[in-house]
Amino acid sequence: MASQANAVGFVGFDEISLELADSLVCSGYAVQAFDPKLDGPLEAEFLERLGGIRCASVMEATRVVVNNVFYGTAMSCIQ
């Protein structure tokens, strides 16, 4: 399992985020996300197949990931 130092946080999560998360998990990163609308098949794939962590707030999603935060839809990667 990846350490918190190798964690990436997503704020907002969609199909493109899922593809990026898949790549990150394959590269050894832990992936966590906050999106109040994350549900259904997308949530199942993120949580079950990728082992993603669903966060209850933006603060939780970004607490340990100072350098790796991705903002979904119309926002860019902040590093």
C-alpha positions in Angstrom: 0.0 0.0 0.0 1.2 3.5 -0.8 2.2 5.8 2.1 0.4 9.1 2.8 3.5 10.8 1.3 2.5 9.1 -2.0 -1.1 10.2 -1.9 -3.1 12.1 -4.5 -6.3 13.9 -3.7 -9.1 14.7 -6.1 -11.7 17.5 -5.5 -14.5 16.6 -7.9 -14.5 13.2 -9.5 -15.7 12.0 -12.9 -14.9 9.4 -15.6 -11.7 11.1 -16.6 -10.6 11.3 -12.9 -11.2 7.6 -12.7 -8.9 6.9 -15.6 -6.2 9.2 -14.0 -6.7 7.5 -10.6 -6.3 4.1 -12.2 -3.0 5.2 -13.6 -1.8 6.7 -10.3 -2.7 3.5 -8.4 -0.8 1.4 -10.9 2.2 3.8 -10.2 2.0 3.2 -6.5 0.0 6.2 -5.3 -2.9 6.1 -2.8 -5.9 8.0 -4.2 -8.5 9.8 -2.3 -11.4 12.0 -3.4 -14.1 14.4 -2.3 -17.2 14.8 -4.4 -20.6 14.9 -2.9 -22.1 13.5 -6.1 -19.8 10.5 -6.3 -22.2 7.5 -6.4 -23.3 4.5 -8.5 -21.0 2.6 -10.7 -18.3 5.3 -10.6 -18.1 5.2 -6.8 -18.1 1.3 -6.8 -15.2 1.2 -9.3 -13.2 3.9 -7.4 -13.7 2.3 -4.0 -13.7 -1.4 -4.8 -11.4 -1.9 -7.9 -9.0 0.9 -7.2 -9.1 0.9 -3.4 -9.8 4.6 -3.4 -10.6 6.5 -0.3 -13.8 8.6 -0.3 -13.4 11.7 1.8 -16.2 13.6 3.6 -14.8 17.1 2.9 -12.3 19.0 0.7 -10.1 19.4 3.8 -10.0 15.7 4.4 -9.1 15.0 0.7 -6.2 17.4 0.8 -5.0 17.1 4.4 -1.9 14.9 3.6 -1.5 15.7 0.0 0.1 19.1 -0.1 1.7 18.7 -3.5 -0.7 16.5 -5.4 -4.3 17.9 -5.6 -6.4 17.6 -8.7 -9.5 19.8 -9.1 -12.0 18.3 -11.4 -13.9 19.8 -14.3 -12.5 23.1 -15.6 -9.7 23.3 -13.0 -6.2 22.2 -13.4 -3.7 20.3 -11.4 -2.2 22.3 -8.6 1.3 21.3 -7.7 
